[in-house]
C-alpha cells in the first residue's frame, strides 16, 4: 500500500512524501524518490496501474517541490497535471497528456479499471463549482477522454466514495 502527500495538521503544512506500508512487518517506510515530484498537496486522487501510481489534482502550495518535502506556504494552488510514480524505481514523471483533460479540482474520485484510469466529480473552490463529470485516461496513449454516460447522472459532488464491483462503479455520499 502506498500513500502520497497530504496535510500534516500537527505542523500545519502540506507534504509531497511517499510512504509504503509493509504488510509483513506492519511498518511504514518514507521512500526516497527521484525526479521532480508533484507539488505538496492534499485532496488529490491516486490509483495504481501495473507498477505505477498516478496522481491527479488536489490542493497544494506554490513552493518548489524539487527542494523540499514539506511546505509552510499559506498560498493554496490547484493542479490539473497528471503524474506517475514508478513503484519499482521510485521515480516521478510529469506526464505530457493529450485529449479532453479534466480541469483542476480537488476531492474527486479516481480508480483503475482494465488498465485505464477513471475520474469522477470533485470541487473547484476558486469558482465554487462541484463537478459530476466523468473521464477516462489511457495510460498507454497518455490520452484523456470525457465520457458522457447514458442514464441518470449523479449530482455534482466532492469527497465521495467509489468502488468497482464487476464492471460497474458505485459512487456513494459526498458533499454537494
Beta strands, then each sheet from edge to edge (+ up, - down):
strand 1: 2-8
strand 2: 13-22
strand 3: 27-30
strand 4: 41-42
strand 5: 45-49
strand 6: 52-56
strand 7: 59-60
strand 8: 77-78
strand 9: 82-86
strand 10: 91-94
strand 11: 98-99
strand 12: 109-113
strand 13: 116-124
strand 14: 129-138
strand 15: 143-147
strand 16: 161-165
strand 17: 168-172
sheet 1: 1+ 2- 3+
sheet 2: 4+ 7- 8+
sheet 3: 5+ 6- 9+ 10-
sheet 4: 11+ 15+ 14- 13+ 12-
sheet 5: 16+ 17-
end
